[in-house]
Amino acid sequence: MVPAAASEAAALIPLAGVSVLVWGLGRHGGGLAAARMCRAEGARVTILDAKPAEQCGVDGASAQHEGFTCLVGDATHPAFGQADLVVPSPAIPPRAWPAQHPPIASPEALALARHRGRRIGVTGTKGKSTTAMLAGALLGWKVAGNSWRPLCEAVMEDPQADLVCELSSFQLWYLREAAPRFDAAILTLLTSDHLDWHPDLAHYHAAKLDLLRWATVVACAPQAADLLPHGLHLLPPAHEPAASDLLVPGPHNRANAALALAVAQYLGVDHPALAERLRRAEPLPHRLRTVHQRSGLTFVDDSIATMPDAAMAALTSFDGPLAIILGGSDKGADFSNLAEAVAARGARPVLIGQMAPRLQAALLRHGVTPHLAANMEAAVRLAANSLPGHGTVLLSPACASFDMFRGFDHRGDVFATAARSLFP
């Protein structure tokens, strides 16, 4: 069943006395922030999650401490049909909805309906978090959404603040009827991802591309140009910064910086300020970030790279000898092009996790014999020892993390800890 989307009318209804069901706390605090926003406007708020609050980490503990009623279940729970408004976590896929349900307003729809400042939206298969960071640094604006702080939290703090909004395909799908306006939008690389949530690739692309229709102007990666809808106001491309002018490594990040520069120039930031702000922008955690250096070895955490395209981009980001740690849980990816890229780069692969056999087969077809490791510590040791006394050990797994870790951030932290303990 495809639910009715979050409409602008549903997002703007007065909440005083309304029975609101927040469905799912989410991974980044979005559900709890939405519950707080609704309660602050006088709603009677209940939280429904698949897990007991005690198993929902800090957000679950905070929800209980703040006196929210926390229930366990899904759309079959009696509280679901009794609500006046359902505020779903964007992680809940279309197939989870029953045929009949109350009106919907996603956390992002609630937040953007109450936001009164300027805003830009950033989306893409990969690169959106770093591009959002760069745009925020260039503009001097706060960044919120997706992997950042929840939009509800940012808007409650200051509804007049100018915002850079990082938006996932899940969040955009739930916004499709509200169609909030943006002063500008940025689209980075657009390939394939999240087909466990979206029914097909066209559904995924449509959710991403909707953002561009809601924006006054658009900055778009050239690789996505063939997918763009007609009638957009495309910004002229900005010049890519030199590698020495950007702390975030890699040619793909220089391309993403150019997108952020195009929007900042359009919004009136002067060139001297742009150059200085760009030089100060530091890599985000788990995104091509150097986490340790010792005796000629540099250890780089790119655990966010959960698809082959992202790992292939990481391979081009460093000079000199390179060992790469690949593997994890299955996302249905094809590793053929990645294996070819590893061979062409001359990188030394070390494999971990559920996808190690498939990666090994792909690499062997391209004449590359990988090392196999049982855990992250063994992988770090093998990768470092495969280098000629100097070079880069890169964690860029091209796979999800849930076979061995709680998430990509946990995987990156374990990598950094192993590097520091093995090479103190």
N, C-alpha and C positions, 0 to 999 in steps of 0.2 A: 504494500500500500504506500503511495506517495502522499505525504501529509501536505496540507495547505501550508504555504510558506509563511514566515513571520511578516505580517503586513505592517505598514507604517501606522495604520489605525490601531492595530493591536498593541504596538509598541508605545503608543502615545496615550492609551486610555488612562484616566485617573486611577491610581492604584489604592487609594484609601478604602479600606474595607473589603478589598478584593481578595479572594482565595487564590493564592499563587502556589503552584507546585514547581519547584526547581528540580528538574530531572537530570541528575548526574552532577557530581561535584567537579569532575574534570581534573586534568593533570596539573594545570597551571593556575588554579585558584579561581577560574572563571565562574563556576557555579556558586561558590561562597560569596564572591563579590556581587553577583546578581541578586542573591538572597538578601544581602545587606542593602542594596539599592532599593529593592522592593519594600523591605521592612521600613526603611527610612521614609518612604512615601506613604506609609500607613497600611500596607498590605499584610494579610495573614499568610505567613510563608511556611511551607512544609518542604523538606528536602527528601527526595527519593533517589536511592542509589542501589546498584546491584550488590554492593558490599555494605556491611555494618559500618557505622561511623568510626568505630574503633579500628577498622582496617583501612581507613582513608587518610592516614597520615596526619599531617599538621592541620589540614583543612577540616577533616572529620572531627578532630579534637576541638578546634576553634568553633565549629558549628554547635557542638554540644555545650561548650562553655558559654556560648552566647545565647543559649536557650532555644535554638531552633529544634523543631520536631523533626527527627531523622528516621525515615522508614527504609525498609529493605524490600526491593522488588523491581518490577518493570511496569510496562503499560497495562498489565492485567491487574495491578493493585487497585483496590477500591478507591483509594485517594486520587488516582489519576482521573477517573471520570467525574469526580466530585469537584475538581478544580475549576475556577473561572478562567484561569490562564495557565498554560504550561510554558515554562522557560527551560528549553532543553540544552544540555551540553552539546556543542557541535560534534562531539565524537559519536553521538547516536546516529546511526545510518538511517536512510529513508525506509529500509525494509523493516525497521523495528516498530513502526507506527501502526496502530490499529486503524480500521476503516473509519471509525468515528472517534473523534477526539476533541477536546476543548480548543479554543483559539491558542495560537502559538506566538510567542515573541522571544527570539533568541537573546542571549546576553548582549551580543553585539548590536542587535536591533534596539534594545532598550537603551544602551549607552549612546549610540549615534543619534537617536531621536532626542536626546537631552543635551547633546553637545552643541555648543554655540561658537566655538572657535573655528579657525581654518583647519583643514585636514588634507592629508594625502594618503592614498592607499598603496600598499606594496604587496605584490603576490608573485608567484612563480613556483615551479617545481623545486628548484634549488636556488639558494642565494638570497632568499627574501629577508632572512634575519640580518645578514650582514649588510644588505642594501638598505634596509630600514635603519640600521645603526648609522650608516654613512649619511643617509638623508637627514637624520636627526642631528648629527654632528654638524653638517653643513648649514642647516637652517637654524640651529639652536632651539629646536622643538623637542618636546618629550616624545618618547616612543612607547607604544602600547599595543596590545593584541597578540594573539597566537603564542609565541614563545616568550613574550615580554609580560609585563604586568597586565592584568585584565583591563579591558577598555572600561568596564563599569567602575572599577576602582579609580582609574585615571580621571574619568568624567566626574565622579563624585567629589574627588579632591579639588578639581577646578574645571567647571563646565566651559569656561571661556578660553582655556589653554589651547594653543595650536598643537595638533597631534600628527605624528607619523603613525599610521595604523598598519601593522603587519597582519595580513588576513590569509588564512588557509582556504583551501577549496571547500572544506566542511563549513566554515564560517560564512563564506560567500554564498554557498547554496542556500543556507537558511536566511540570507538577506535578500533573496531574489525578488520578492514582492515589495519589500520596503524600499529597495533601490535608493539607498542614501546617496547624497551628492558628495563629491570630492573635488577639491580644487585641482588636484592632479593625481595621476595613477602611474605606477611603475610596474612593468611586467618583465621579470627576469627570464631565465631559461624555462621553457615549457615543453616537457616531454611526457612521461607516463609515471604515475604513482597512485597509491591509495586505491587500487582496483578491488581491494577487499571491502571498501566503503562505497565507492561509486560503482554502479552496475556495468559501466563500460567507459572506454576512453573518451568518447564524445561527451558523456555526462560530466566527466572530470574537466575537460577543456572548457565546456560551456560555463561551468561554475567559475573558473578562473577569469574567463573573458568578460563575464558580466561586469566585473569591476571597471573595465575600461569604458563601458557604455555609460557608467554613472559619473565619469570624470570630465572636467572641462578640457584638460589636455592630458596627453599620454606620452610617456617615455617607454620605449619598447626595445628589447634585445633584437638584433637583426634576425637571429635564428627563428624567432616567433612571428616574423612579419607575414608569412603566408597564412597564418591562422587568424589574423585580425579581422574583426567585423568591419564593414564599410561605415564611412561617416565619422571616423574618429579624427580629432585634431592632434596630429602627431608632432611632438617637439623635434626640432632638428637635433641631431646627435651632438653631444659635447665631445671635445677631445679627451681621449683616455689619458689619465695621469701617468707619468713615468713611474717605474717600479720604486725608485728612490723617494718618491713623494707619497708613498702609501705604505703604512705598516702592515696592512693585510696582504699576504702574499698571493701570487698567482695571477696569470693573465685574465682568468674569468672574473676575478675581483676587480681588476682594473676596468674591465668592461662594465661591471655593475656600478663602479664608482662613477663612470661616465654618465650612466642613467641618472644617478642621484645628482650629479653636477648639472645636468640639463634641467631638472626640475628646480633646483636651487637658483639657477640663473633666471629661469622664467619667473620665479617668485621674488626676484629683485635683490638677491644677495650679491654684493660686489665681489669682483675677482680676487683682490688681495685677501679678503676675509676667507674666501673659499679655499685658497691654497693653504693657508695656515691651519684652518679647521681640519682639512683633509689630512694633513701631516700628523695631527694629534689623535686621529681616530684609531683606536687599538682593536685588534681581533677579539671577537667574542669567544667565550669558553666553548671548547669542543669544535671550533671552526678554524682549522689550520693555525692553531695557536701553539707556539713553542712552550712546552711545559718543563723542560729540563735541558741543560747543556753540561757536558762533562768530557774532557780529554778528547776533543775533536768530534764528539758525537752530539747531534741535536735531535731531541725527541719532540715530535709534533703530533698533537691530538687533533684529529679531524673526525671524531667519532660520529658527528652529525651526518657523515657521508653514508647513507643507508641504501644508495642506489649506485649501479655501475657508472653512470654519467658523472656523478659527483666524485667518485674515486679517480676516474680518468682525468678530470680537471685537476685534482690534487697532484697527480703524477707530473703535470707540467709546471708545477709551482716551485720546484727546487732544482738547483744545479748540483752537480757532483754525485757521488755514490749514494744510492737510495735503496733502502729496504722498506717494504710495505707489508703491513699486517692486514689481511683480508679475512672475511668470513663472519658468520653469525647465523641468524635465523632467516627463513625463506620469505621473500616478498614477490616471488614469481618472476625474478629477473633472468635475463639471458646474459651470460658472462663472456660470450665470444669476443665482443669488441674490447672488453676490459682486458682479457687475456692477451689480445693482440697488442694493446697499448702497453701492458707490462713488459712484453717481449721487446717492443720497439724502444722503450725507455731503458732497458737493461736493468730494471729494478729486480731486487731479490725478494720474492714473495714468501711470507710465512702465513699459514692458514690455520684458522681456529673455527670451532663451532659446527653447527648443523650443515652448513653449506660447503664445508671443506672438501668433501668428495667431488661435488660438482665443479667447484673452482679448480681443483686439482686436474680433473679431466680436461677442462677447457685450456688450462695452462700447458698441459702436456701436448695437446694438439698443436700448440704454437712453439714447441721445443723448449719449454721452460719447466724445470723440475723444482717444485716448491718444497719448503720444509713444512712439516705438520707439527702443531703444538697442542697440548692437552688443555692449557689454560693461558691466561694473559701473561703471567710472569714468565712462563716458558717461551712464549712467543716473543716477548721483548728481548730475552736473552739470545734466542736464536737469530733474531733480526739484527741485533747489534753485532753479534759474532760473525755474521755473514759479510759485514763491511770491512774494508781494508784499513781499519784503525781510525777512520774518520768518515763523516757523511751524515745522512739523515735517516732516522727511524720514524716512519710515518704510519700512524694508525688511521687508515681510511678504508673502512671494512667493506663497503659496497653492499652491506646486508643490514637487516634489523638486528636488534641486540637481545631479544627476549628469550633466546635459548640459554644464555649464560648470565644475563645481567637484568637489572630492573628497568633499564632504559639506556639510551645512548649516552646520557650524562654520567650514569653510573659506570658504564664501560670506559668512558674517557678518564674518569677519576681513577679507576683501577689501573689503567695504562700508566698514568702519571705517577701513581704510587710505586708501581713496579720499576719504572725507569729510575726513580730517585733512590729506591732501596738497593737495586742491583748495581747502580753506578753512582755511588755517593761522592 
